[in-house]
């Protein structure tokens, strides 16, 4: 499991003073950029030099508790499955102050050549990185 900590900023809350729901998906991308920082050159090198992207092809979210301005969110990232061209992540988002689960987000990404947006096999170094966070016995139900 990879853990990423992120404070909630003022601009990220809505009129109800809660994190606007769509921001959770942005936060997931921030967390994945942090995960990919372990690669040489990190996510910028992967996308800008190697021309490899990880667009989301499926995402689902269950919200269970609010996050507010001033909270810190802890993202627990687990890999559920690594396919030939896809990776399925589960992000469990917790409020740092009390450990409450605020959301569970399941995200499927596909490795693509950014110039053409065509799927490509998960590069060996990316595969090794994500497989280090693979949870045994859980799958994506065959989606790729």
Buried (B, 14 or more C-beta within 10 A) or exposed (E): EBEBEBEBEEEBBEEEEBBEEEBBBEBBBBBBBBBBEEBEEBBEEBBEEBEBBBEBBEBEBEBEEBBEBEBEBBBBBBBBBBBEBBBBBBBBBBBBEEEBBBBBBBBBBBBBEBEEEEBBEBBEBBBEBBEEBBEEEEEBEEEE
